[in-house]
Amino acid sequence: MKKLRIAAVGDNCIDKFLPPVGQALIGGNAVNVAVQLARLGHDSYYFGAVGPDADGRRTRDALAQNGVSVTHMQERPGKTAHTDIEVLPSGERIFLLEDFGVCAGYRPSDDDVAALKTMDHVHIGWLDDGGALRRTLADAGVSLSQDISVNADPANLGLDGLTIAFGSAGEDDAATAALIERFLAAGVRLAVVTRGARGSVAATPEARAETGIRGVDVVDTTGAGDSFIAGFLSAYLQSGSLQASLDAGRDQAALACAHVGGFPQDPFAL
């Protein structure tokens, strides 16, 4: 395996499951991708911000304990991001509140940007900078990916400059085709679309591949999509094979469904 230097930039979050569950987990697209890449054997770096609170310390410690470099993590005045989640008796999760905390307004420093330009690849999570970092790194020739399903604000959803764009279309064939067409028409080199129980599709202007899902006894689906991204990136950046990369993403997502949280961790009490 070729060991790569990969950075994940942007969101972290404490998922707070309200009583009667009364537990919390560490996550966020960028954090989950960074941890899973480290677990896959790469030199993984996280660029983002936490508050000077217990949740910030937990997030920093969890990243470091999983082999992710936190040298470029900022501590900003305010509170660490969190999401309040209600779990219904049926098991369905209702997202009641999403507070981005100090993730909102986070910007990498000049030194951080210089470090990002040295990476083999950079994955951008939730980032409310209007695409400024994406454009800066693209202009420098950095290999980039982003999950457009993470950012809901159109101001932060530009595709120009992305090497790989990830998105979710559900199980609808027309929606999948439309999303792939949108990505490629915008100049993205590789479009990757997850389709829930129908697996995933990857396409370039010249080629297309798809794969199904891997059956597993599901414990928790939190972070499965982020784990898919990490598995896909690890394989694709080494082999360039669409099929092998989809299969690797599928397998990593299945592993994530077999434990609590976006990476293996012990929940902590609220």
Secondary structure, DSSP 8 states (H G I E B T S, - for coil): ----EEEEES--EEEEETTTT-EEEEE-HHHHHHHHHHHTT-EEEEE-EE-SSHHHHHHHHHHHHTTEE-TT-EE-SS---EEEEEE-TTS-EEEEEEE-GGGTT----HHHHHHHTTSSEEEE-S--STTHHHHHHHHTT--EEEETTT---GGG---TT-SEEEEE-TT-HHHHHHHHHHHHHTT-SEEEEE-GGG-EEEE-SS-EEEE-------S--TTHHHHHHHHHHHHHHHH--HHHHHHHHHHHHHHHHTSSTTTT---EE-
